[in-house]
Amino acid sequence: EGPKGLAVRQLKWYVSWVQTVVRQVGLYLLSAWILEGSRP
């Protein structure tokens, strides 16, 4: 495995990490927005 393979693996790890963070933040914002909107 050369440096290119290592870079690809790091990129995949980074992308999966970003997706996880985006999902967490998205769920948080969505739930906060729903709670705000459901108040009388």
Phi and psi restraints in degrees (range 20) as a CNS / XPLOR table:
assign (resid 1 and name C) (resid 2 and name N)
       (resid 2 and name CA) (resid 2 and name C) 1.0 -89.4 20.0 2
assign (resid 2 and name N) (resid 2 and name CA)
       (resid 2 and name C) (resid 3 and name N) 1.0 -175.9 20.0 2
assign (resid 2 and name C) (resid 3 and name N)
       (resid 3 and name CA) (resid 3 and name C) 1.0 -61.9 20.0 2
assign (resid 3 and name N) (resid 3 and name CA)
       (resid 3 and name C) (resid 4 and name N) 1.0 -27.4 20.0 2
assign (resid 3 and name C) (resid 4 and name N)
       (resid 4 and name CA) (resid 4 and name C) 1.0 -66.8 20.0 2
assign (resid 4 and name N) (resid 4 and name CA)
       (resid 4 and name C) (resid 5 and name N) 1.0 -42.6 20.0 2
assign (resid 4 and name C) (resid 5 and name N)
       (resid 5 and name CA) (resid 5 and name C) 1.0 -62.6 20.0 2
assign (resid 5 and name N) (resid 5 and name CA)
       (resid 5 and name C) (resid 6 and name N) 1.0 -39.2 20.0 2
assign (resid 5 and name C) (resid 6 and name N)
       (resid 6 and name CA) (resid 6 and name C) 1.0 -65.0 20.0 2
assign (resid 6 and name N) (resid 6 and name CA)
       (resid 6 and name C) (resid 7 and name N) 1.0 -42.0 20.0 2
assign (resid 6 and name C) (resid 7 and name N)
       (resid 7 and name CA) (resid 7 and name C) 1.0 -63.1 20.0 2
assign (resid 7 and name N) (resid 7 and name CA)
       (resid 7 and name C) (resid 8 and name N) 1.0 -41.4 20.0 2
assign (resid 7 and name C) (resid 8 and name N)
       (resid 8 and name CA) (resid 8 and name C) 1.0 -63.4 20.0 2
assign (resid 8 and name N) (resid 8 and name CA)
       (resid 8 and name C) (resid 9 and name N) 1.0 -41.6 20.0 2
assign (resid 8 and name C) (resid 9 and name N)
       (resid 9 and name CA) (resid 9 and name C) 1.0 -66.7 20.0 2
assign (resid 9 and name N) (resid 9 and name CA)
       (resid 9 and name C) (resid 10 and name N) 1.0 -40.0 20.0 2
assign (resid 9 and name C) (resid 10 and name N)
       (resid 10 and name CA) (resid 10 and name C) 1.0 -64.7 20.0 2
assign (resid 10 and name N) (resid 10 and name CA)
       (resid 10 and name C) (resid 11 and name N) 1.0 -38.7 20.0 2
assign (resid 10 and name C) (resid 11 and name N)
       (resid 11 and name CA) (resid 11 and name C) 1.0 -64.8 20.0 2
assign (resid 11 and name N) (resid 11 and name CA)
       (resid 11 and name C) (resid 12 and name N) 1.0 -43.7 20.0 2
assign (resid 11 and name C) (resid 12 and name N)
       (resid 12 and name CA) (resid 12 and name C) 1.0 -61.6 20.0 2
assign (resid 12 and name N) (resid 12 and name CA)
       (resid 12 and name C) (resid 13 and name N) 1.0 -42.1 20.0 2
assign (resid 12 and name C) (resid 13 and name N)
       (resid 13 and name CA) (resid 13 and name C) 1.0 -64.0 20.0 2
assign (resid 13 and name N) (resid 13 and name CA)
       (resid 13 and name C) (resid 14 and name N) 1.0 -41.2 20.0 2
assign (resid 13 and name C) (resid 14 and name N)
       (resid 14 and name CA) (resid 14 and name C) 1.0 -65.0 20.0 2
assign (resid 14 and name N) (resid 14 and name CA)
       (resid 14 and name C) (resid 15 and name N) 1.0 -43.9 20.0 2
assign (resid 14 and name C) (resid 15 and name N)
       (resid 15 and name CA) (resid 15 and name C) 1.0 -62.6 20.0 2
assign (resid 15 and name N) (resid 15 and name CA)
       (resid 15 and name C) (resid 16 and name N) 1.0 -43.5 20.0 2
assign (resid 15 and name C) (resid 16 and name N)
       (resid 16 and name CA) (resid 16 and name C) 1.0 -66.5 20.0 2
assign (resid 16 and name N) (resid 16 and name CA)
       (resid 16 and name C) (resid 17 and name N) 1.0 -35.2 20.0 2
assign (resid 16 and name C) (resid 17 and name N)
       (resid 17 and name CA) (resid 17 and name C) 1.0 -66.3 20.0 2
assign (resid 17 and name N) (resid 17 and name CA)
       (resid 17 and name C) (resid 18 and name N) 1.0 -43.7 20.0 2
assign (resid 17 and name C) (resid 18 and name N)
       (resid 18 and name CA) (resid 18 and name C) 1.0 -62.3 20.0 2
assign (resid 18 and name N) (resid 18 and name CA)
       (resid 18 and name C) (resid 19 and name N) 1.0 -42.9 20.0 2
assign (resid 18 and name C) (resid 19 and name N)
       (resid 19 and name CA) (resid 19 and name C) 1.0 -60.8 20.0 2
assign (resid 19 and name N) (resid 19 and name CA)
       (resid 19 and name C) (resid 20 and name N) 1.0 -39.9 20.0 2
assign (resid 19 and name C) (resid 20 and name N)
       (resid 20 and name CA) (resid 20 and name C) 1.0 -64.5 20.0 2
assign (resid 20 and name N) (resid 20 and name CA)
       (resid 20 and name C) (resid 21 and name N) 1.0 -45.5 20.0 2
assign (resid 20 and name C) (resid 21 and name N)
       (resid 21 and name CA) (resid 21 and name C) 1.0 -63.9 20.0 2
assign (resid 21 and name N) (resid 21 and name CA)
       (resid 21 and name C) (resid 22 and name N) 1.0 -44.8 20.0 2
assign (resid 21 and name C) (resid 22 and name N)
       (resid 22 and name CA) (resid 22 and name C) 1.0 -60.0 20.0 2
assign (resid 22 and name N) (resid 22 and name CA)
       (resid 22 and name C) (resid 23 and name N) 1.0 -41.0 20.0 2
assign (resid 22 and name C) (resid 23 and name N)
       (resid 23 and name CA) (resid 23 and name C) 1.0 -64.6 20.0 2
assign (resid 23 and name N) (resid 23 and name CA)
       (resid 23 and name C) (resid 24 and name N) 1.0 -44.5 20.0 2
assign (resid 23 and name C) (resid 24 and name N)
       (resid 24 and name CA) (resid 24 and name C) 1.0 -62.2 20.0 2
assign (resid 24 and name N) (resid 24 and name CA)
       (resid 24 and name C) (resid 25 and name N) 1.0 -48.5 20.0 2
assign (resid 24 and name C) (resid 25 and name N)
       (resid 25 and name CA) (resid 25 and name C) 1.0 -65.3 20.0 2
assign (resid 25 and name N) (resid 25 and name CA)
       (resid 25 and name C) (resid 26 and name N) 1.0 -40.3 20.0 2
assign (resid 25 and name C) (resid 26 and name N)
       (resid 26 and name CA) (resid 26 and name C) 1.0 -62.1 20.0 2
assign (resid 26 and name N) (resid 26 and name CA)
       (resid 26 and name C) (resid 27 and name N) 1.0 -44.2 20.0 2
assign (resid 26 and name C) (resid 27 and name N)
       (resid 27 and name CA) (resid 27 and name C) 1.0 -63.9 20.0 2
assign (resid 27 and name N) (resid 27 and name CA)
       (resid 27 and name C) (resid 28 and name N) 1.0 -40.1 20.0 2
assign (resid 27 and name C) (resid 28 and name N)
       (resid 28 and name CA) (resid 28 and name C) 1.0 -63.7 20.0 2
assign (resid 28 and name N) (resid 28 and name CA)
       (resid 28 and name C) (resid 29 and name N) 1.0 -47.9 20.0 2
assign (resid 28 and name C) (resid 29 and name N)
       (resid 29 and name CA) (resid 29 and name C) 1.0 -64.1 20.0 2
assign (resid 29 and name N) (resid 29 and name CA)
       (resid 29 and name C) (resid 30 and name N) 1.0 -40.3 20.0 2
assign (resid 29 and name C) (resid 30 and name N)
       (resid 30 and name CA) (resid 30 and name C) 1.0 -64.2 20.0 2
assign (resid 30 and name N) (resid 30 and name CA)
       (resid 30 and name C) (resid 31 and name N) 1.0 -45.7 20.0 2
assign (resid 30 and name C) (resid 31 and name N)
       (resid 31 and name CA) (resid 31 and name C) 1.0 -66.4 20.0 2
assign (resid 31 and name N) (resid 31 and name CA)
       (resid 31 and name C) (resid 32 and name N) 1.0 -38.6 20.0 2
assign (resid 31 and name C) (resid 32 and name N)
       (resid 32 and name CA) (resid 32 and name C) 1.0 -64.8 20.0 2
assign (resid 32 and name N) (resid 32 and name CA)
       (resid 32 and name C) (resid 33 and name N) 1.0 -41.0 20.0 2
assign (resid 32 and name C) (resid 33 and name N)
       (resid 33 and name CA) (resid 33 and name C) 1.0 -66.0 20.0 2
assign (resid 33 and name N) (resid 33 and name CA)
       (resid 33 and name C) (resid 34 and name N) 1.0 -41.2 20.0 2
assign (resid 33 and name C) (resid 34 and name N)
       (resid 34 and name CA) (resid 34 and name C) 1.0 -65.4 20.0 2
assign (resid 34 and name N) (resid 34 and name CA)
       (resid 34 and name C) (resid 35 and name N) 1.0 -43.3 20.0 2
assign (resid 34 and name C) (resid 35 and name N)
       (resid 35 and name CA) (resid 35 and name C) 1.0 -63.8 20.0 2
assign (resid 35 and name N) (resid 35 and name CA)
       (resid 35 and name C) (resid 36 and name N) 1.0 -41.1 20.0 2
assign (resid 35 and name C) (resid 36 and name N)
       (resid 36 and name CA) (resid 36 and name C) 1.0 -63.8 20.0 2
assign (resid 36 and name N) (resid 36 and name CA)
       (resid 36 and name C) (resid 37 and name N) 1.0 -43.0 20.0 2
assign (resid 36 and name C) (resid 37 and name N)
       (resid 37 and name CA) (resid 37 and name C) 1.0 -72.2 20.0 2
assign (resid 37 and name N) (resid 37 and name CA)
       (resid 37 and name C) (resid 38 and name N) 1.0 -23.4 20.0 2
assign (resid 37 and name C) (resid 38 and name N)
       (resid 38 and name CA) (resid 38 and name C) 1.0 -85.7 20.0 2
assign (resid 38 and name N) (resid 38 and name CA)
       (resid 38 and name C) (resid 39 and name N) 1.0 -7.0 20.0 2
assign (resid 38 and name C) (resid 39 and name N)
       (resid 39 and name CA) (resid 39 and name C) 1.0 -73.2 20.0 2
assign (resid 39 and name N) (resid 39 and name CA)
       (resid 39 and name C) (resid 40 and name N) 1.0 145.0 20.0 2
